[in-house]
């Protein structure tokens, strides 16, 4: 497995907007999102949490010095309106063929706008995302044709990058860390970027993200929640 082990210290980011990153964020319809949080939240709260996760993720990404624009691929009208208001560019999931097809389509949309920019796929469920940590990850990613960052569980992937002129070739879902590695992407091994690795699928993931410090929308929603009662 090829890995990148950068030197310590905050990297410089590229101030040239033609070189700054375009990110692609996929988001399924909210009604189908975050079913694995059922032990901690009922269906209405899960939908609201999924949107809050995406809003905090997109807001943090757009606040990163390394990022020029964020393309959200979704068919959910509520999410599209909310994320557009934050400054994201929303494109429909025209392929309607699953996560990786949506990401490839989104990368194409990003490159149609800025063909000379590097592109990265980023999960929509990173509510603790910190702009500076994302910038550090993207700085390392920019050194390779394709690179990826594994999730906190060290099984999946939260970010996959591709240099200009290089296909993204996403293979997200399940044990994607292995699939991205064998596809030739370089694994980024960078300390102190937990916020870029902590995606949220389960109640334990959510607790870990809250401990890191989630964004304002997730924090407010989670603080105001009502406990799920056992109906058994």
Beta strands, then each sheet from edge to edge (+ up, - down):
strand 1: 3-4
strand 2: 21-26
strand 3: 67-73
strand 4: 89-91
strand 5: 119-122
strand 6: 146-150
strand 7: 157-162
strand 8: 186-188
sheet 1: 1+ 8+ 6+ 7- 5+ 2+ 3+ 4+
end
